[in-house]
Amino acid sequence: MNIILLADADRTINDTFTVSDYRAEHIRTVLQSKVGETVEVGLLNGPLGTATIEDLGGSHIRLTVTEWREASRPAYEVDIICAVPRPKTVKKILAIAAGMNVRSLHFVRANRTDKSYLESPLLKEPERLPYLYDGLSQGKFTRLPVVEVHPLFRPFVEDEVPDIFADRLKLVADPSGERLTTIFSPSHQPGEVVIAIGPEGGWVPFELDLLVTTGFTPFQLGPWTLRVENALVAALSQLALVAAKESI
Amino acid sequence: MNIILLADADRTINDTFTVSDYRAEHIRTVLQSKVGETVEVGLLNGPLGTATIEDLGGSHIRLTVTEWREASRPAYEVDIICAVPRPKTVKKILAIAAGMNVRSLHFVRANRTDKSYLESPLLKEPERLPYLYDGLSQGKFTRLPVVEVHPLFRPFVEDEVPDIFADRLKLVADPSGERLTTIFSPSHQPGEVVIAIGPEGGWVPFELDLLVTTGFTPFQLGPWTLRVENALVAALSQLALVAAKESI
């Protein structure tokens, strides 16, 4: 936890906040902060900041933010379409997406998605929130990714994707594609990118064809068969290397 | 599990193998294979292959490899130096390293390594083997990474690293560095690379200085604060994008 994530609901008055849950536990046992010491914080969907611990007694911790800093804007926005993975992997995807400042995360049922995965409570608020918060706290970001679940692949890709992601660079991870260095010219600035990540075992041909028809360019991550969560990290990392060169 | 990993100890006679553990469970419950059907296999530190199920009765499964295929050699070799993380993360690092065909993994104690982490049984054989096997089975690789543990940072980096990694391109992940696209020229073929990945919270200045003095070039992964396991995936993915262009 690299920042303590605060929400407006934690606000007592002005810049003073009170926390009593896993965050209080973290301040007490991991940071081992004392009254008068400072901790790094972030306001959910707001600025980052530095706060002073004012009261550690009892079950609550009171802290006052003494300095706010505007969170930096990403050089380009990334949205992710992800085949619904098993629930254990959903947790990881949520944390990685939040921790790598992904704007939105669209889970979609794919042919190789087990139908039971769609019933996972993790796909619903508020069950998914702790994993998103964990990712934000790790990554020092405050912007909560938008999460949506699309139970039908074809209507989502045919009807919704062209509207939601109009004028967006569209990429789909698949071993059949070229490498991102081939797809991007050195001067290419993506602006906004949507990346589709398939299920374990990959997209079936129908799905890949439909994505390509809808404007997605296949790209390959490397000579590996990666778990879904590692494919997400790999895709975001490679994109950062080829996109918006001056920004990172 | 994308291949069933076999070892010489499983061999009954010639190309016939018998398995009874988690691999038999996987063949029965996940693959739901029947007698006469084939499964993809790999021989530990040997070739890949296709095997036919011959007997599913009782607690053991007997299968005969009908085709062996030489595992492809990586276009370049990667060795990893990794600050010893918490035990939960050691498991992930072992699986990722094996699943991304890393040749060797050197855990080293860093300033920000909790001393107790060094006592983890996961750092010892045979406790670490299941995680390495899991990575190989996922990544369809058969080469077991060499794993070593170095309890003292300075003697390891000063005295051992120059010998172990002589004539190797040496990289250290650190936000102070350039991006890999700047470090690599388009025609650069690395041959062999060693990448050092720091602990949560990063290297302390003394450690980074010593690594640089020893010939490591700092490189940055992107505008994120990544968990150790995600930093490893990001580093290997970015290296694949800039290195050995024709090979992946």
Interface residues (C-beta under 8 A of the other chain):
Chain A: N2 S72 P74 A75 I96 G99 M100 N101 Q138 G139 K140 R179 L180 T181 Q220 L221 G222 P223 W224 T225 L226 R227 N230 V233 A234 L236 S237 Q238 A240 L241 V242 K245 S247 I248
Chain B: N2 S72 P74 A75 I96 G99 M100 N101 Q138 G139 K140 R179 L180 T181 Q220 L221 G222 P223 W224 T225 L226 R227 N230 V233 A234 L236 S237 Q238 A240 L241 V242 K245 S247 I248
